[in-house]
Amino acid sequence: MQSIPTAPNIKCWEIRGDRVSEGQVLAYVDDSNLQGELVQVQGQLDAVRARLARSQAGNRPQENA
């Protein structure tokens, strides 16, 4: 069973008393920890798909129906 991924960190800049402009970035989500997990899980998915394809290719056609 997969564990629940950790929440991304929210990075903010101090803006007390400062004026902000339209479109100015005030905060962003640091998802670097989730990006690593995504790469790992995509690799696992690719491996499972390859195993499935090999399994299906080795079976007789009537077993694939």
C-alpha positions, 0 to 999 in steps of 0.5 A: 500500500502506498503511503500518503504523500507529504504536503508541499511546502508553501513559501511566502515573502514578507509583504508587511506594509509593502504595496503589491502589484497586480500579478506579483507573486506573493507565495509559491508551492515548493513541490520538489519533494512531490516531483521526486515521488512522481518520477519514482511512481512513473518508473514503477508504472512503466515497469508494471506496463512492461510486465503486463505486455510481456505477460500478454505477449506470452499467452495464447490469443484465446487467453487474452480475450 
